[in-house]
Amino acid sequence: MSTHTTIVIGGGAAGLMAAGRAAQKGSQVILLEKMAQTGRKIGISGKGRCNLTNSADLPDFISHFDKNGKFLRQAFQHFFTEELISFFEEQSLPLITERGGRIFPESGRALDVVRVFSNWLKVEKVQVKKSSSVSAILHENNQVTGVMCKNRQLHCDNVILATGGMSYPRTGSTGDGYRLAKELGHTIVPLRPALVPLECKHKEIRKLSGLDLRNVEARIMIDGKRKKKAFGELSFTETGISGPIILTCSTIIVDALRADMKVIISLDLKPALDDKKLDNRLIRDLSQRRGESIASILRGLLPQQLIPICLESCTIPSDIDTTLFPAKLRKRLVQWLKNFRIEISGHRSFDEAIITAGGVNLKEVDPKTMESKIVKGLFIVGELLDLQADTGGYNLQAAFSTGWLAGSSVG
Ligand SMILES: Cc1cc2nc3c(=O)[nH]c(=O)nc-3n(C[C@H](O)[C@H](O)[C@H](O)COP(=O)(O)OP(=O)(O)OC[C@H]3O[C@@H](n4cnc5c(N)ncnc54)[C@H](O)[C@@H]3O)c2cc1C
């Protein structure tokens, strides 16, 4: 094999971008992907529509990452949203921007993104070897020399490690990269599932499976202290709760649960109405719908499935005479509607987590190039790094940008 050869390990968002870019910059590139196809995770991202990035400006964009987000500044300086949009447009994949600045392929098909990369890598003459799992990275005197793949040594000058995290392992991201990086002396910040559904033990909550709530506010209480709030959609599942606002808050909740702290999610089911307005609304409904059962009156305020839980929590008998509804019970109803408390008992596993929190310690990677500070010629990109962001296209942009920067830096 000639000199200036780059091996990219992993054909996900970061690896595909890194491979094409390294080839553009004149490197001879081999991409080794352990699955039978590249881009498996891209193909299922954004519910099959692939939320590629977000139109937020740079400071806003970085604020959607945890405290480590600033590490990405240099990668974003080289290749940010505008460059990503131009890249796809040049590859004849028009994009559209939707609610919350989320950017998708106009076709609505994530697989079109995978197709764009396959075509691009062909044009750039990247050798893509599928069903090729890398078991070790070879090095001498702190310089990368090659990789072990299917019991064979492949020599190269640079390795771009892009094996992703360990969430949704069926897509191929089984966490191999953490071991490979650790064997070379890197430290791994503890791995936790993130953007992950939560579990509740209460049978009543589990019975709500399938119910979606819109326009609610969730306040996260950890050991009695309010830590975060989020507004939007929430879904009840067979084991607990999920949906955008829950996923957004899940990272701090996972950490709290792991530290044996008590987590309560307090839901404001009527955030647009303060206590006074909500009480007036109840007074109006009770007087306009005289003679109807309390369950029937509450149907104007709550989904059917929540009514028995509400009445039980407020200890209101279902056959109460609503023409003589006491003010103290109205107050209880208002309090419950503004503060429906769900105790969280756990979280789902990596199998259901959108991303992996933790990863290769950023102090050991040069943000200007993505090169390891421990082993020369090794570049580390994508979800493998200790970076995590909200849903909204931020995670894929981070993978594309770090991949692009590493591809630009090799050789
Ligand atoms: C269901 C779901 C939906 C998502 N939706 C969105 C979204 O809409 N927008 C967004 O921004 N983010 C989304 N994400 C997150 C986003 O997809 C990831 O952050 C991103 O794909 C990470 O890219 P990556 O290249 O680092 O890793 P991956 O995409 O995980 O790619 C890693 C690749 O490395 C390969 N590999 C692993 N080990 C080896 C080995 N030993 N040898 C060779 N190859 C190996 C794997 O097979 C895989 O192909 C979603 C994630 C999930 C699970």
PDBQT file of the ligand as one rigid body, heavy atoms in Angstrom, charges set to zero:
ROOT
HETATM    1  C1  LIG A 501     -33.401   6.371  16.214  1.00  0.00    +0.000 C 
HETATM    2  C2  LIG A 501     -32.430   7.519  16.080  1.00  0.00    +0.000 A 
HETATM    3  C3  LIG A 501     -32.829   8.688  15.463  1.00  0.00    +0.000 A 
HETATM    4  C4  LIG A 501     -31.936   9.767  15.368  1.00  0.00    +0.000 A 
HETATM    5  N1  LIG A 501     -32.363  10.892  14.730  1.00  0.00    +0.000 NA
HETATM    6  C5  LIG A 501     -31.525  11.941  14.641  1.00  0.00    +0.000 A 
HETATM    7  C6  LIG A 501     -31.895  13.103  13.905  1.00  0.00    +0.000 A 
HETATM    8  O1  LIG A 501     -32.956  13.143  13.247  1.00  0.00    +0.000 OA
HETATM    9  N2  LIG A 501     -31.037  14.169  13.913  1.00  0.00    +0.000 N 
HETATM   10  C7  LIG A 501     -29.821  14.134  14.574  1.00  0.00    +0.000 A 
HETATM   11  O2  LIG A 501     -29.097  15.119  14.559  1.00  0.00    +0.000 OA
HETATM   12  N3  LIG A 501     -29.418  13.019  15.211  1.00  0.00    +0.000 NA
HETATM   13  C8  LIG A 501     -30.227  11.931  15.245  1.00  0.00    +0.000 A 
HETATM   14  N4  LIG A 501     -29.810  10.795  15.884  1.00  0.00    +0.000 N 
HETATM   15  C9  LIG A 501     -28.424  10.744  16.407  1.00  0.00    +0.000 C 
HETATM   16  C10 LIG A 501     -27.442  10.580  15.231  1.00  0.00    +0.000 C 
HETATM   17  O3  LIG A 501     -27.962   9.634  14.317  1.00  0.00    +0.000 OA
HETATM   18  C11 LIG A 501     -26.060  10.152  15.706  1.00  0.00    +0.000 C 
HETATM   19  O4  LIG A 501     -25.585  11.069  16.667  1.00  0.00    +0.000 OA
HETATM   20  C12 LIG A 501     -25.078  10.066  14.534  1.00  0.00    +0.000 C 
HETATM   21  O5  LIG A 501     -25.549   9.141  13.579  1.00  0.00    +0.000 OA
HETATM   22  C13 LIG A 501     -23.693   9.661  15.012  1.00  0.00    +0.000 C 
HETATM   23  O6  LIG A 501     -22.887   9.505  13.872  1.00  0.00    +0.000 OA
HETATM   24  P1  LIG A 501     -21.523   8.677  13.956  1.00  0.00    +0.000 P 
HETATM   25  O7  LIG A 501     -21.013   8.618  12.556  1.00  0.00    +0.000 OA
HETATM   26  O8  LIG A 501     -20.655   9.218  15.003  1.00  0.00    +0.000 OA
HETATM   27  O9  LIG A 501     -21.947   7.218  14.418  1.00  0.00    +0.000 OA
HETATM   28  P2  LIG A 501     -22.891   6.138  13.743  1.00  0.00    +0.000 P 
HETATM   29  O10 LIG A 501     -23.874   6.771  12.840  1.00  0.00    +0.000 OA
HETATM   30  O11 LIG A 501     -23.375   5.318  14.865  1.00  0.00    +0.000 OA
HETATM   31  O12 LIG A 501     -21.917   5.294  12.823  1.00  0.00    +0.000 OA
HETATM   32  C14 LIG A 501     -20.924   4.454  13.332  1.00  0.00    +0.000 C 
HETATM   33  C15 LIG A 501     -20.590   3.396  12.292  1.00  0.00    +0.000 C 
HETATM   34  O13 LIG A 501     -19.436   2.664  12.693  1.00  0.00    +0.000 OA
HETATM   35  C16 LIG A 501     -19.626   1.290  12.398  1.00  0.00    +0.000 C 
HETATM   36  N5  LIG A 501     -18.751   0.513  13.281  1.00  0.00    +0.000 N 
HETATM   37  C17 LIG A 501     -18.860   0.340  14.625  1.00  0.00    +0.000 A 
HETATM   38  N6  LIG A 501     -17.840  -0.408  15.077  1.00  0.00    +0.000 NA
HETATM   39  C18 LIG A 501     -17.086  -0.754  14.004  1.00  0.00    +0.000 A 
HETATM   40  C19 LIG A 501     -15.910  -1.539  13.837  1.00  0.00    +0.000 A 
HETATM   41  N7  LIG A 501     -15.313  -2.145  14.852  1.00  0.00    +0.000 N 
HETATM   42  N8  LIG A 501     -15.395  -1.666  12.589  1.00  0.00    +0.000 NA
HETATM   43  C20 LIG A 501     -15.981  -1.068  11.508  1.00  0.00    +0.000 A 
HETATM   44  N9  LIG A 501     -17.112  -0.308  11.630  1.00  0.00    +0.000 NA
HETATM   45  C21 LIG A 501     -17.649  -0.160  12.851  1.00  0.00    +0.000 A 
HETATM   46  C22 LIG A 501     -21.108   1.082  12.672  1.00  0.00    +0.000 C 
HETATM   47  O14 LIG A 501     -21.593  -0.080  12.049  1.00  0.00    +0.000 OA
HETATM   48  C23 LIG A 501     -21.707   2.364  12.125  1.00  0.00    +0.000 C 
HETATM   49  O15 LIG A 501     -22.025   2.250  10.765  1.00  0.00    +0.000 OA
HETATM   50  C24 LIG A 501     -30.642   9.681  15.950  1.00  0.00    +0.000 A 
HETATM   51  C25 LIG A 501     -30.242   8.493  16.544  1.00  0.00    +0.000 A 
HETATM   52  C26 LIG A 501     -31.107   7.418  16.610  1.00  0.00    +0.000 A 
HETATM   53  C27 LIG A 501     -30.651   6.143  17.259  1.00  0.00    +0.000 C 
ENDROOT
TORSDOF 0
